[in-house]
Amino acid sequence: MDNYERKSIAIELKADEEGLFSARIATLDVIDHDGDLTLPGAFPQGKDVLVSAYEHASWMGSLPVGVAKVREDGDQVIADGQFNLNSTVGRDHYETVKFSGKLQEWSYGFQVLAVGNDKDIQRWTDAHEGARPQRIIKKVDPFELSPVLKGAGIGTATLGIKAGLPYVEHMEAALAAVSGALERTKSLADLRRGEGRDLSDANMERIKALAVSLSEVKEELEGLLVKPTDESNEAAISLYLRYLKTNDELKELIR
């Protein structure tokens, strides 16, 4: 691992789509806190990389928490990525990064493919009022990103991260998904009857499994219901009543 290095980036959050993020992970043609200067064109365009667990813990065996794509945009290096919200560790990292806001910094792992020579360093120094980099990186191969406590990056920031749907919109989306599945199932059942056939055993098992899951959801929702005292409660109960109707229609299909 001696040929691999890490650079850090700071992250600044705003609402976007849940799990997704876009961050400026490096500023090109400036000297960072490690004394390195990376030239424009050093990064590959559209390179896919893993998002490592906190403090590069995936190097030591921890599961990756997401994926990202790296690209250059002028003098900026941008990482467009997504946390794996289907895993506990991925969601924990997403919530931590979102909560940390401007305090959160990041680091990226990379391998140097080409560097400038002493003459390149002197030319850059002469053109920048004596500011002298220790190393000029001409080509680099990034392969992972990681949130860290402190890093070496200069002028970096996050362009967006998903904050999640408001409660009522989330409920509406869930109901719409179930209602859509029901309508598709009814259409399929009607088609099969028109052909003189029943739904396949596999599809019947899928419908039964969905009905069981909805019944379990129903029991939990009933335990959460309270007497309407404001508009938000009334909206939630209205959605629940629509769910009950959908659930009843689904049960009719498997009788």
Secondary structure, DSSP 8 states (H G I E B T S, - for coil): -TTEEEEEEE----EEEETEEEEEEEETTSB-TTSEEE-TT-S-TTEEEEE-SGGGGGGGT----EEEEEEEETTEEEEEEEE-TTSHHHHHHHHHHHHHGGG-EEEEEEEEEEE--HHHHHHHHHHTTT---SEEEEEEEEEEEEEESS---SS-EEEEEE----HHHHHHHHHHHHHHHHHHHHHHHHHHHHTT----HHHHHHHHHHHHHHHHHHHHHHHH-----SHHHHHHHHHHHHHHHHHHHHHHHT-
